[in-house]
Amino acid sequence: MTTVETASNDKTPPLWQLLFGIIDRPAATFKAVLARRKWTMWAVPLLVLLLCMTAMMVVRTPYDMEMAQQQLERQLSTMSPDQAEAARAGMETFMSFPVRLAMGLITAIIMLLIGIVGQAAILYFGALVAGGEVEFGPVFTMSTWTRLPMAIYFLVQAIFVLVAQRAVNTPGLSTLVATGDLMKDAQNPLFMLLGRLDPFWLWHLFLVVVGLSVAAKFSRVKSLVLTIIYAALALALTALPTLLFGGLMAGGG
């Protein structure tokens, strides 16, 4: 029995079927997800995201450490031998694998949670302004499910790192403006913005359109317009830190 048939019989399919259903039957999956008002409906996709992200971080952290070590050595080369030795001793703990992995995971988890809550808030208030009758809880649940393409992205990146034996430093379309100098690229708002543009993010936006049409009972056109607004805000927020602090970093260098 398919997800659509199961939902039409007022029987919510198991969670594992819904996780696969988001791929081929997103509308029916969102209907089944939002029909079941349980905390597990947002916690499970969030857990999947966290597990896949952790796998990716474990695989790529050694390469990030190698890159960070190279950058550190370049900075130390401008110091006196005594200053360089003292700085190297002070940074030794922070350059260890457990510390780098823990710091990377904590930062990534915080950013992921902020991103999902921010997405839900934008869509919730946008739906209210557009005349939809929505509650924040279902919109938040829907938002966690629209992020599942990112779980696949994390796994694909982990596999790539394992096979290629190098980290992905130019994600998405950022390779179009990459200079090869990661410090310089990190100060370029366009590099950060283009880094978000990949098939998995477009898949995420498609799911937002479908999810809004279910959660807010909007037409696909109205859902698309609200999704475009959300995407524009998301991209602006991606580039904002670089716009604010990139120039200061460059000037300080």
Rosetta silent file (secondary structure, phi, psi, omega in degrees, C-alpha in Angstrom):
SEQUENCE: MTTVETASNDKTPPLWQLLFGIIDRPAATFKAVLARRKWTMWAVPLLVLLLCMTAMMVVRTPYDMEMAQQQLERQLSTMSPDQAEAARAGMETFMSFPVRLAMGLITAIIMLLIGIVGQAAILYFGALVAGGEVEFGPVFTMSTWTRLPMAIYFLVQAIFVLVAQRAVNTPGLSTLVATGDLMKDAQNPLFMLLGRLDPFWLWHLFLVVVGLSVAAKFSRVKSLVLTIIYAALALALTALPTLLFGGLMAGGG
SCORE:     score description
SCORE:     0.000 S_00000001
   1 L     0.000  131.562 -177.558    0.000    0.000    0.000 S_00000001
   2 L   -77.949  169.432  178.511    1.406    3.405   -0.990 S_00000001
   3 H   -61.523  -40.706  179.994    1.703    6.427    1.255 S_00000001
   4 H   -63.132  -45.858 -179.527   -1.194    8.095   -0.577 S_00000001
   5 H   -63.607  -39.586 -179.891   -3.458    5.057   -0.187 S_00000001
   6 H   -65.094  -44.044 -179.669   -2.578    4.726    3.469 S_00000001
   7 H   -65.241  -36.038 -178.862   -3.283    8.393    4.153 S_00000001
   8 H   -68.512  -22.663  177.019   -6.583    8.207    2.297 S_00000001
   9 L   -90.653   12.740  178.671   -7.670    5.406    4.614 S_00000001
  10 L    61.428   28.795  175.650   -6.965    7.697    7.629 S_00000001
  11 L  -118.431  117.896 -179.346   -4.103    5.461    8.711 S_00000001
  12 L   -75.906  125.555  179.918   -0.809    7.184    9.278 S_00000001
  13 L   -68.496  162.810  178.098    2.051    5.095    7.882 S_00000001
  14 L   -60.042  157.526 -177.672    5.094    4.295   10.035 S_00000001
  15 H   -59.029  -39.514 -177.199    7.736    6.955   10.398 S_00000001
  16 H   -64.059  -31.879  176.166   10.289    5.036    8.346 S_00000001
  17 H   -70.842  -35.567  178.651    7.855    4.992    5.416 S_00000001
  18 H   -66.574  -36.421  179.701    7.294    8.723    5.771 S_00000001
  19 H   -62.229  -35.856  176.051   11.038    9.370    5.664 S_00000001
  20 H   -81.933  -29.948 -179.238   11.171    7.672    2.265 S_00000001
  21 H   -65.721  -25.474  179.663    7.819    9.146    1.226 S_00000001
  22 H   -64.673  -16.952 -179.524    9.207   12.679    1.401 S_00000001
  23 H   -82.318  -50.320 -173.048   11.221   11.751   -1.698 S_00000001
  24 H  -105.976  -18.132 -179.811    8.538   10.483   -4.069 S_00000001
  25 L  -137.946   65.234 -173.690    5.251   11.585   -2.450 S_00000001
  26 H   -63.082  -39.998 -177.943    5.965   14.802   -0.535 S_00000001
  27 H   -63.369  -48.360  179.032    2.380   16.158   -0.458 S_00000001
  28 H   -63.930  -35.488  179.225    0.906   12.929    0.931 S_00000001
  29 H   -66.068  -44.955  178.258    3.809   12.680    3.378 S_00000001
  30 H   -61.955  -39.278  178.077    3.251   16.200    4.713 S_00000001
  31 H   -62.182  -43.117 -179.824   -0.463   15.458    5.151 S_00000001
  32 H   -68.211  -38.894 -179.512    0.352   12.303    7.118 S_00000001
  33 H   -65.401  -47.405 -176.011    3.014   14.071    9.202 S_00000001
  34 H   -75.247  -16.235  177.340    0.830   17.039   10.127 S_00000001
  35 H   -76.745  -19.916 -178.955   -2.122   14.808   10.915 S_00000001
  36 L  -105.133  103.216 -175.887   -0.161   13.228   13.764 S_00000001
  37 L   -85.158   75.244  177.857    0.389   15.843   16.494 S_00000001
  38 L  -131.883  150.282 -178.349    3.329   14.226   18.288 S_00000001
  39 L   -65.030  -24.538  179.795    6.763   15.553   19.197 S_00000001
  40 H   -65.884  -21.502 -177.213    8.358   12.615   17.421 S_00000001
  41 H   -71.133  -22.384  171.516    7.183   14.005   14.105 S_00000001
  42 H  -104.041  -25.881 -176.988    9.711   16.835   14.330 S_00000001
  43 H   -72.348  -37.631 -177.153   12.249   15.096   16.563 S_00000001
  44 H   -66.662  -50.752  176.927   12.910   12.136   14.241 S_00000001
  45 H   -62.403  -32.548  176.631   13.808   14.129   11.098 S_00000001
  46 H   -65.679  -40.417  177.477   15.882   16.428   13.300 S_00000001
  47 H   -64.216  -40.353  177.340   17.714   13.396   14.701 S_00000001
  48 H   -60.222  -43.774  178.309   18.341   12.101   11.174 S_00000001
  49 H   -60.677  -44.722 -177.780   19.825   15.476   10.254 S_00000001
  50 H   -66.207  -40.171  179.652   22.061   15.504   13.328 S_00000001
  51 H   -65.823  -44.317 -179.930   23.323   11.950   12.757 S_00000001
  52 H   -67.121  -38.190  178.490   24.143   12.585    9.090 S_00000001
  53 H   -66.657  -38.694  177.437   25.803   15.880    9.938 S_00000001
  54 H   -62.772  -42.698  178.094   27.881   14.194   12.640 S_00000001
  55 H   -59.682  -43.831  179.440   29.049   11.544   10.168 S_00000001
  56 H   -64.605  -41.514 -178.497   30.120   14.250    7.737 S_00000001
  57 H   -66.277  -39.476  179.265   31.923   16.222   10.460 S_00000001
  58 H   -61.611  -41.051 -176.742   33.815   13.152   11.697 S_00000001
  59 H   -71.356  -39.958 -172.453   35.057   12.414    8.175 S_00000001
  60 H   -93.862  -12.732 -178.091   36.113   15.931    7.224 S_00000001
  61 H   -57.179  -42.513  178.014   37.510   17.216   10.546 S_00000001
  62 H   -56.938  -36.825  179.068   41.029   15.784    9.932 S_00000001
  63 H   -73.837  -35.073  174.696   41.228   17.738    6.658 S_00000001
  64 H   -65.453  -36.926  177.884   39.907   20.883    8.342 S_00000001
  65 H   -64.660  -41.679  179.609   42.594   20.437   11.006 S_00000001
  66 H   -62.253  -42.220  179.001   45.290   20.148    8.347 S_00000001
  67 H   -66.696  -42.217  179.016   44.087   23.339    6.686 S_00000001
  68 H   -63.814  -36.354  179.022   43.855   25.166   10.020 S_00000001
  69 H   -65.508  -39.742  178.431   47.390   24.044   10.856 S_00000001
  70 H   -64.533  -42.026  178.361   48.695   25.450    7.579 S_00000001
  71 H   -65.979  -38.582  178.905   46.995   28.780    8.225 S_00000001
  72 H   -63.697  -42.612 -179.090   48.365   28.841   11.763 S_00000001
  73 H   -64.168  -36.057  177.305   51.901   28.214   10.551 S_00000001
  74 H   -64.523  -38.424  178.408   51.621   31.086    8.078 S_00000001
  75 H   -69.816  -39.988 -178.742   50.579   33.402   10.901 S_00000001
  76 H   -67.298  -26.018 -178.694   53.323   32.124   13.207 S_00000001
  77 L   -66.216  -17.556  179.183   55.929   32.760   10.518 S_00000001
  78 L   -89.639   -3.699 -178.103   55.409   36.490   11.014 S_00000001
  79 L  -100.138  167.985  173.574   56.241   36.262   14.743 S_00000001
  80 L   -71.821  158.458 -179.109   59.510   36.023   16.584 S_00000001
  81 H   -55.389  -41.726 -179.706   60.649   32.469   17.468 S_00000001
  82 H   -66.059  -44.022  179.091   59.753   32.908   21.158 S_00000001
  83 H   -64.757  -40.455  179.875   56.310   34.322   20.364 S_00000001
  84 H   -64.737  -40.360 -179.819   55.656   31.601   17.798 S_00000001
  85 H   -67.015  -40.651  178.692   56.611   28.850   20.239 S_00000001
  86 H   -65.855  -42.134  179.323   54.368   30.280   22.966 S_00000001
  87 H   -66.315  -39.593  179.545   51.464   30.657   20.546 S_00000001
  88 H   -64.004  -39.757  178.592   51.976   27.130   19.202 S_00000001
  89 H   -66.816  -37.659 -179.880   51.918   25.694   22.729 S_00000001
  90 H   -70.389  -28.844 -177.900   48.749   27.599   23.550 S_00000001
  91 H   -90.863   -7.058 -174.400   46.975   26.377   20.404 S_00000001
  92 L   -58.534  -44.457 -179.160   48.029   22.737   20.738 S_00000001
  93 L   -64.173  -41.780 -177.228   44.953   21.717   22.729 S_00000001
  94 L   -71.681  -15.759 -179.671   42.576   23.501   20.372 S_00000001
  95 L   -94.093    2.003  179.535   44.146   21.781   17.365 S_00000001
  96 L   -76.290  153.763 -176.791   43.470   18.266   18.668 S_00000001
  97 H   -59.603  -48.805 -178.467   40.885   16.105   16.882 S_00000001
  98 H   -59.702  -41.051 -177.738   38.406   15.724   19.805 S_00000001
  99 H   -69.226  -45.002  179.416   38.369   19.473   20.509 S_00000001
 100 H   -62.159  -41.739  179.721   38.058   20.453   16.841 S_00000001
 101 H   -65.940  -45.380 -179.458   35.276   17.919   16.291 S_00000001
 102 H   -62.331  -45.106 -179.916   33.387   18.987   19.426 S_00000001
 103 H   -64.847  -41.263  178.715   33.669   22.670   18.568 S_00000001
 104 H   -64.711  -42.655 -179.997   32.632   22.052   14.976 S_00000001
 105 H   -65.672  -44.256 -179.188   29.642   19.924   15.991 S_00000001
 106 H   -61.029  -45.276  179.105   28.437   22.391   18.620 S_00000001
 107 H   -63.072  -44.779 -178.113   28.643   25.263   16.151 S_00000001
 108 H   -65.283  -40.177  179.950   26.947   23.264   13.383 S_00000001
 109 H   -65.404  -43.886  179.066   24.142   22.067   15.673 S_00000001
 110 H   -61.542  -44.819 -179.420   23.456   25.593   16.936 S_00000001
 111 H   -65.937  -36.686  178.296   23.388   26.964   13.381 S_00000001
 112 H   -64.571  -45.895 -179.754   21.107   24.137   12.234 S_00000001
 113 H   -64.939  -42.436  177.695   18.618   24.764   15.053 S_00000001
 114 H   -61.533  -40.244 -179.306   18.701   28.519   14.487 S_00000001
 115 H   -64.094  -42.971 -178.826   18.137   27.916   10.793 S_00000001
 116 H   -68.974  -44.821  178.933   15.113   25.662   11.309 S_00000001
 117 H   -63.670  -42.648  177.754   13.513   27.940   13.916 S_00000001
 118 H   -62.142  -42.462  177.208   14.215   30.978   11.734 S_00000001
 119 H   -59.954  -47.559 -179.396   12.729   29.241    8.708 S_00000001
 120 H   -61.434  -39.378 -179.571    9.615   28.273   10.656 S_00000001
 121 H   -65.794  -44.771  179.499    9.213   31.840   11.967 S_00000001
 122 H   -61.847  -45.968 -178.340    9.527   33.383    8.488 S_00000001
 123 H   -69.231  -37.397 -179.817    7.056   30.934    6.974 S_00000001
 124 H   -64.149  -53.418 -178.821    4.651   31.187    9.909 S_00000001
 125 H   -69.449  -33.790  175.951    4.418   34.972    9.937 S_00000001
 126 H   -64.096  -40.482  178.523    4.495   35.082    6.148 S_00000001
 127 H   -66.051  -38.361  178.060    1.568   32.660    5.997 S_00000001
 128 H   -63.469  -44.958  179.331   -0.376   34.763    8.520 S_00000001
 129 H   -63.062  -34.996 -179.005    0.203   37.917    6.490 S_00000001
 130 L   -79.980    1.307  176.444   -0.882   36.056    3.344 S_00000001
 131 L    94.358   12.106  179.425   -4.154   35.102    5.010 S_00000001
 132 L   -82.368  151.130  175.548   -3.395   31.551    6.021 S_00000001
 133 L  -103.125   95.329 -173.837   -4.772   29.932    9.164 S_00000001
 134 L  -131.166  160.804  172.433   -1.700   28.273   10.606 S_00000001
 135 L  -118.335  152.359 -175.464   -0.121   27.382   13.931 S_00000001
 136 H   -65.671  -38.682 -177.560    3.581   27.612   14.645 S_00000001
 137 H   -54.830  -55.134  178.556    3.895   23.968   15.766 S_00000001
 138 H   -61.292  -35.744  179.033    2.842   22.404   12.443 S_00000001
 139 H   -67.311  -38.659  176.879    4.934   24.923   10.502 S_00000001
 140 H   -64.438  -44.245  177.555    7.979   24.045   12.632 S_00000001
 141 H   -59.843  -46.711  178.030    7.361   20.326   12.072 S_00000001
 142 H   -59.093  -38.382 -178.677    7.004   20.915    8.350 S_00000001
 143 H   -64.517  -38.445  178.581   10.244   22.915    8.376 S_00000001
 144 H   -64.629  -36.751 -179.770   12.211   20.034    9.897 S_00000001
 145 H   -71.832  -32.030  179.205   10.975   17.703    7.159 S_00000001
 146 H   -70.279  -13.947  179.182   11.900   20.149    4.402 S_00000001
 147 L   -87.242   -4.441 -176.767   15.498   19.969    5.670 S_00000001
 148 H   -60.274  -30.296  173.393   15.848   16.238    4.995 S_00000001
 149 H   -57.090  -28.063  178.281   17.567   16.829    1.619 S_00000001
 150 H   -68.273  -29.866  176.027   20.398   18.294    3.680 S_00000001
 151 H   -62.605  -42.299  177.101   20.793   14.936    5.425 S_00000001
 152 H   -65.910  -37.753  177.125   21.438   13.367    2.021 S_00000001
 153 H   -60.507  -43.660  178.836   23.827   16.230    1.245 S_00000001
 154 H   -60.374  -43.628 -179.665   25.802   15.492    4.417 S_00000001
 155 H   -66.632  -41.530  178.526   26.080   11.820    3.480 S_00000001
 156 H   -62.374  -42.445  179.370   27.103   12.602   -0.110 S_00000001
 157 H   -65.058  -40.114  178.871   29.766   15.000    1.158 S_00000001
 158 H   -62.190  -42.565  178.979   31.041   12.401    3.637 S_00000001
 159 H   -64.533  -41.590  178.682   31.321    9.808    0.862 S_00000001
 160 H   -60.753  -44.388 -179.271   33.113   12.294   -1.381 S_00000001
 161 H   -62.766  -41.287  179.610   35.640   13.125    1.345 S_00000001
 162 H   -64.102  -40.286 -177.162   36.292    9.436    1.968 S_00000001
 163 H   -78.362  -46.176 -175.335   36.814    8.717   -1.730 S_00000001
 164 H   -83.317  -14.817 -179.160   38.661   11.885   -2.759 S_00000001
 165 L    59.414   38.255  174.876   40.666   12.138    0.477 S_00000001
 166 L  -158.593  156.008 -179.372   40.048   15.887    0.677 S_00000001
 167 L   -80.537  158.447  175.555   37.440   18.259    2.094 S_00000001
 168 L   -88.122  107.248 -176.355   34.859   20.099    0.008 S_00000001
 169 L  -102.255  -11.554  178.687   36.024   23.723    0.171 S_00000001
 170 L  -128.877   76.057 -177.478   33.950   25.160   -2.679 S_00000001
 171 L   -71.386  160.652  175.847   30.369   23.943   -2.158 S_00000001
 172 L    56.329 -135.178 -179.736   27.545   24.675   -4.564 S_00000001
 173 L   -95.004   10.616 -178.176   28.318   27.300   -7.193 S_00000001
 174 H   -63.688  -20.140  178.808   30.984   28.999   -5.077 S_00000001
 175 H   -62.839  -19.665 -179.955   33.639   27.512   -7.356 S_00000001
 176 H   -68.101  -25.578 -178.151   32.628   30.163   -9.931 S_00000001
 177 L  -121.108    6.191 -177.561   34.173   32.914   -7.782 S_00000001
 178 L   -68.994  141.875  179.171   36.712   30.911   -5.755 S_00000001
 179 L  -103.891  -14.206 -174.728   40.286   32.208   -5.780 S_00000001
 180 L    96.162  -17.156  175.573   41.936   29.230   -4.092 S_00000001
 181 L   -97.725  103.925 -173.312   42.719   31.332   -1.028 S_00000001
 182 H   -64.024  -33.940  178.137   40.168   30.153    1.540 S_00000001
 183 H   -65.138  -41.614  178.727   40.797   33.103    3.861 S_00000001
 184 H   -70.027  -41.659 -179.781   40.131   35.533    1.028 S_00000001
 185 H   -63.610  -36.747 -178.609   37.119   33.570   -0.234 S_00000001
 186 L   -65.636  -16.496  179.213   35.586   33.529    3.252 S_00000001
 187 L   -96.930    3.781 -178.762   35.527   37.348    3.138 S_00000001
 188 L  -101.352  111.512 -179.543   33.629   37.393   -0.173 S_00000001
 189 H   -57.734  -34.969 -179.455   29.814   37.626    0.303 S_00000001
 190 H   -67.250  -35.783  176.966   29.247   36.275   -3.210 S_00000001
 191 H   -62.742  -44.829 -179.565   31.330   33.185   -2.421 S_00000001
 192 H   -66.115  -39.893 -178.376   29.221   32.513    0.677 S_00000001
 193 H   -67.517  -47.266 -179.139   25.961   33.130   -1.189 S_00000001
 194 H   -66.771  -24.145  178.504   26.813   30.920   -4.171 S_00000001
 195 H   -64.585  -21.988  178.563   27.921   28.195   -1.777 S_00000001
 196 L   -80.227  -19.780 -172.094   24.294   27.723   -0.781 S_00000001
 197 L   -87.106  101.243  176.268   23.114   27.106   -4.340 S_00000001
 198 L  -148.617  169.494 -177.598   23.127   23.382   -5.038 S_00000001
 199 H   -58.363  -32.391 -177.994   20.541   20.730   -6.008 S_00000001
 200 H   -69.937  -36.279  177.844   19.913   19.794   -2.382 S_00000001
 201 H   -70.993  -37.679  175.906   18.980   23.378   -1.424 S_00000001
 202 H   -65.107  -37.049  175.344   16.695   23.622   -4.464 S_00000001
 203 H   -63.358  -42.090  176.301   15.099   20.342   -3.375 S_00000001
 204 H   -57.410  -45.034 -179.903   14.630   21.874    0.071 S_00000001
 205 H   -64.823  -38.267  176.341   12.859   24.879   -1.498 S_00000001
 206 H   -60.235  -42.051  178.953   10.610   22.567   -3.516 S_00000001
 207 H   -66.760  -33.003  176.251    9.599   20.819   -0.298 S_00000001
 208 H   -62.853  -42.982  178.000    8.875   24.196    1.301 S_00000001
 209 H   -59.144  -48.269 -179.188    6.454   24.971   -1.549 S_00000001
 210 H   -66.364  -43.437 -179.097    4.713   21.622   -1.114 S_00000001
 211 H   -62.360  -40.441  178.304    4.730   21.847    2.685 S_00000001
 212 H   -64.798  -38.221 -179.934    3.172   25.317    2.681 S_00000001
 213 H   -64.324  -26.417  178.461    0.430   24.179    0.345 S_00000001
 214 H   -88.740  -50.563 -174.794   -0.436   21.485    2.894 S_00000001
 215 H   -68.076  -40.575 -177.227    0.165   23.282    6.203 S_00000001
 216 L  -102.831   -2.530 -178.295   -1.407   26.616    5.217 S_00000001
 217 L    57.304   40.835  176.944   -3.759   25.235    2.551 S_00000001
 218 L   -89.462  159.734  169.269   -2.306   27.664    0.025 S_00000001
 219 L   -71.330  162.298  179.935   -2.315   27.295   -3.724 S_00000001
 220 H   -63.536  -32.375  179.517    0.982   26.279   -5.252 S_00000001
 221 H   -66.510  -47.104  179.417    1.372   29.795   -6.690 S_00000001
 222 H   -65.550  -38.632  177.446    0.958   31.496   -3.299 S_00000001
 223 H   -63.741  -38.931  179.758    3.237   28.895   -1.698 S_00000001
 224 H   -64.989  -43.144 -179.783    5.851   29.533   -4.396 S_00000001
 225 H   -62.211  -45.133  179.753    5.764   33.307   -3.828 S_00000001
 226 H   -66.092  -35.249  177.767    6.197   32.887   -0.064 S_00000001
 227 H   -66.974  -38.790  177.856    9.002   30.375   -0.641 S_00000001
 228 H   -63.347  -40.570  177.569   10.826   32.821   -2.926 S_00000001
 229 H   -62.993  -45.286  178.088   10.609   35.466   -0.191 S_00000001
 230 H   -60.833  -43.019 -178.852   11.940   32.970    2.358 S_00000001
 231 H   -63.887  -41.042  179.368   14.774   31.951    0.009 S_00000001
 232 H   -63.479  -42.241  178.412   15.759   35.583   -0.575 S_00000001
 233 H   -65.601  -41.195  179.959   15.851   36.258    3.170 S_00000001
 234 H   -62.496  -43.036  179.373   17.844   33.070    3.793 S_00000001
 235 H   -67.032  -39.109  178.509   20.430   34.015    1.172 S_00000001
 236 H   -62.790  -41.868  179.296   20.653   37.559    2.532 S_00000001
 237 H   -68.712  -28.784  176.647   21.269   36.254    6.038 S_00000001
 238 H   -65.474  -41.717 -176.926   23.940   33.909    4.657 S_00000001
 239 H   -85.194  -17.867 -173.855   25.887   36.800    3.153 S_00000001
 240 H   -58.067  -48.966 -179.943   25.196   39.292    5.975 S_00000001
 241 H   -57.199  -38.596  179.526   27.989   38.224    8.397 S_00000001
 242 H   -68.706  -37.738  177.541   30.550   38.470    5.596 S_00000001
 243 H   -64.193  -37.649 -176.587   29.227   41.875    4.575 S_00000001
 244 H   -78.418  -41.836 -171.096   29.446   43.104    8.169 S_00000001
 245 H  -112.041  -14.516 -178.130   32.730   41.557    9.255 S_00000001
 246 H   -60.908  -44.322  179.006   34.540   40.589    6.046 S_00000001
 247 H   -63.962  -38.341  178.219   35.796   44.088    5.459 S_00000001
 248 H   -64.822  -39.893  179.421   36.962   44.399    9.047 S_00000001
 249 H   -64.688  -41.818 -179.259   38.851   41.098    8.766 S_00000001
 250 H   -66.589  -40.600  178.906   40.469   42.218    5.517 S_00000001
 251 H   -66.282  -37.488  178.655   41.376   45.574    6.980 S_00000001
 252 H   -67.712  -27.494  179.967   42.808   43.956   10.097 S_00000001
 253 L   -77.182    0.000    0.000   44.968   41.720    7.921 S_00000001
